[in-house]
Structures are given as structure tokens and as C-alpha cells.
Amino acid sequence: TLANSGPDSGQGKFLFLDSIKYGNNSGGVELTSNSAAPSTEGYCLSFYYNMFGTEQSFIDMAIESMQNPTVGKDRRTIFIQFNTTVDIWKKQEVTINHKSSNWRLFIGAYVEGPF
């Protein structure tokens, strides 16, 4: 990781996605979770993010059904945020309601521009 890339205080862990250094040719990095079980009560995902920078960038989160992955993917965006001009950490909460089959979470960070 880069020096000074995480929060200055707080508890827990952070994830640093360097989409320019580790991304593919389109400047993107994507993480995929393990399979999660369906739930009638849903899941609450709470996190902080900071997207300060000069490049055109965005992050997104999506869930994908694993009911029949060979036929087609049921992928649904649950959060998307484009870059900001203020260097602050923002809190976000997302509710995941997926009751019919196992699912997995995708977290992506993307940068557009010359690399």
C-alpha cells in the first residue's frame, strides 16, 4: 500500500484499491466475495470511502445471483459513486436483499484516462 493511503484514526481495517497500478487496460480493479447464503432478513453493509483525486474515477458495488451462473449472470448494482473533489471519508450503508439463491458481492474501482 501507499504511505498515508488509509484513514488517520478509527477501528477496523481498510481496503486500498490502486486501479492505475494493478488494474487491467481499462484501469479497473475488482474484488469478488465468496458465496453468501440467501436471507429473508437481508444484510446491512456499512463502510467508509474516500475517492479524492484528479482522475475521472468511480467505485461500484454489485451483487450477483449464483442460482444458474452458466446460463447468465444476474448482476445488480447496489452502490455507485463518482470521484469527489473533497478529501474526506464518507460513511455509506447499503442493504442487500437477496432471498432466492446464494449470491456474491463485487467491489470495483475504476479510473479513466491515460496510464
The 8 nearest C-alpha neighbors of each residue, nearest first, counted from 0:
[[1, 2, 15, 4, 17, 3, 16, 5],
 [0, 2, 4, 3, 5, 15, 17, 16],
 [1, 3, 4, 0, 5, 6, 15, 7],
 [4, 2, 5, 1, 6, 7, 0, 15],
 [5, 3, 1, 2, 6, 0, 15, 7],
 [6, 4, 3, 7, 13, 15, 14, 2],
 [5, 7, 8, 4, 9, 3, 88, 13],
 [8, 6, 5, 9, 3, 4, 88, 10],
 [9, 7, 6, 10, 5, 11, 12, 88],
 [10, 8, 11, 7, 6, 12, 13, 5],
 [11, 9, 12, 8, 13, 6, 7, 5],
 [10, 12, 9, 13, 8, 6, 46, 14],
 [13, 11, 10, 14, 9, 5, 6, 15],
 [12, 14, 15, 5, 11, 6, 47, 48],
 [13, 15, 16, 12, 5, 0, 48, 4],
 [14, 16, 17, 13, 0, 4, 5, 1],
 [17, 15, 18, 14, 108, 28, 21, 107],
 [18, 16, 19, 20, 21, 15, 22, 28],
 [17, 19, 22, 27, 28, 21, 26, 20],
 [18, 20, 26, 22, 17, 21, 110, 114],
 [21, 19, 17, 18, 22, 26, 114, 23],
 [22, 20, 18, 19, 17, 28, 23, 27],
 [23, 21, 18, 27, 28, 26, 19, 20],
 [22, 24, 26, 25, 27, 21, 28, 18],
 [25, 23, 26, 22, 27, 114, 19, 21],
 [24, 26, 23, 27, 111, 22, 110, 109],
 [27, 25, 22, 110, 23, 18, 19, 24],
 [26, 28, 109, 22, 18, 108, 23, 25],
 [27, 29, 22, 18, 108, 107, 109, 21],
 [28, 30, 107, 106, 108, 31, 27, 105],
 [31, 29, 106, 105, 107, 32, 28, 104],
 [30, 32, 105, 104, 106, 29, 33, 103],
 [33, 31, 104, 103, 34, 105, 30, 35],
 [32, 34, 103, 35, 31, 104, 102, 105],
 [33, 35, 103, 102, 101, 32, 36, 65],
 [36, 34, 102, 101, 103, 33, 37, 32],
 [35, 37, 101, 38, 102, 34, 100, 98],
 [38, 36, 98, 101, 100, 97, 99, 35],
 [39, 37, 98, 41, 40, 97, 36, 96],
 [38, 40, 98, 41, 37, 96, 97, 99],
 [41, 39, 38, 42, 96, 98, 37, 97],
 [42, 40, 96, 38, 95, 39, 97, 94],
 [41, 43, 95, 94, 44, 96, 40, 38],
 [44, 42, 94, 93, 95, 45, 92, 41],
 [43, 45, 93, 92, 94, 42, 46, 95],
 [46, 44, 92, 91, 43, 93, 47, 90],
 [47, 45, 91, 90, 92, 44, 48, 89],
 [48, 46, 90, 89, 91, 88, 49, 45],
 [47, 49, 88, 89, 50, 90, 46, 91],
 [50, 48, 88, 51, 87, 89, 86, 47],
 [51, 49, 82, 83, 52, 48, 86, 57],
 [50, 52, 86, 83, 84, 49, 85, 82],
 [53, 51, 54, 50, 84, 82, 83, 55],
 [52, 54, 55, 51, 84, 82, 56, 83],
 [55, 53, 52, 56, 110, 111, 112, 82],
 [56, 54, 111, 110, 82, 53, 57, 112],
 [57, 55, 110, 82, 109, 54, 81, 111],
 [58, 56, 81, 109, 80, 82, 108, 59],
 [59, 57, 108, 107, 80, 79, 109, 81],
 [58, 60, 79, 107, 78, 106, 80, 61],
 [61, 59, 106, 78, 105, 77, 76, 107],
 [60, 62, 76, 105, 77, 75, 104, 74],
 [63, 61, 104, 75, 103, 74, 105, 102],
 [62, 64, 74, 73, 102, 103, 75, 65],
 [63, 65, 102, 73, 66, 101, 100, 74],
 [64, 66, 102, 68, 101, 67, 63, 100],
 [65, 67, 100, 64, 68, 101, 102, 99],
 [66, 68, 65, 69, 70, 71, 72, 64],
 [69, 67, 65, 71, 70, 72, 66, 64],
 [70, 68, 67, 71, 72, 65, 66, 73],
 [71, 69, 68, 67, 72, 66, 73, 65],
 [72, 70, 68, 69, 73, 67, 74, 65],
 [71, 73, 68, 74, 63, 64, 70, 67],
 [72, 74, 63, 64, 71, 75, 65, 62],
 [75, 73, 63, 62, 72, 61, 64, 76],
 [76, 74, 61, 62, 77, 63, 73, 60],
 [77, 75, 61, 78, 60, 62, 74, 59],
 [76, 78, 61, 60, 75, 93, 79, 62],
 [79, 77, 60, 59, 76, 80, 61, 93],
 [78, 80, 59, 58, 60, 81, 77, 57],
 [81, 79, 58, 57, 59, 82, 78, 50],
 [80, 82, 57, 56, 58, 83, 79, 55],
 [83, 81, 56, 50, 57, 51, 55, 80],
 [82, 84, 51, 85, 50, 81, 52, 86],
 [83, 85, 51, 86, 52, 82, 53, 50],
 [86, 84, 83, 87, 51, 50, 52, 49],
 [85, 87, 51, 84, 49, 88, 50, 83],
 [88, 86, 85, 49, 89, 51, 50, 48],
 [87, 89, 49, 48, 47, 90, 86, 6],
 [90, 88, 47, 48, 87, 49, 91, 46],
 [91, 89, 47, 46, 48, 88, 92, 45],
 [92, 90, 46, 45, 47, 89, 93, 48],
 [91, 93, 45, 44, 46, 94, 43, 90],
 [92, 94, 44, 43, 95, 45, 91, 77],
 [95, 93, 43, 42, 44, 96, 92, 41],
 [94, 96, 42, 41, 43, 97, 93, 44],
 [97, 95, 41, 98, 94, 42, 38, 40],
 [96, 98, 37, 99, 95, 38, 41, 100],
 [99, 97, 37, 38, 39, 100, 96, 41],
 [98, 100, 97, 37, 101, 38, 66, 64],
 [101, 99, 37, 66, 98, 102, 64, 65],
 [100, 102, 36, 37, 65, 35, 34, 64],
 [101, 103, 64, 65, 35, 63, 34, 100],
 [104, 102, 34, 63, 32, 62, 35, 33],
 [103, 105, 62, 32, 31, 61, 63, 106],
 [104, 106, 31, 61, 60, 30, 62, 107],
 [107, 105, 60, 30, 29, 59, 31, 104],
 [106, 108, 29, 59, 58, 28, 30, 60],
 [109, 107, 58, 28, 27, 57, 18, 29],
 [110, 108, 27, 56, 57, 26, 18, 58],
 [109, 111, 56, 26, 55, 27, 18, 54],
 [112, 110, 55, 56, 26, 109, 54, 25],
 [111, 113, 114, 110, 54, 55, 26, 25],
 [114, 112, 111, 26, 110, 19, 25, 54],
 [113, 112, 19, 26, 24, 111, 20, 25]]
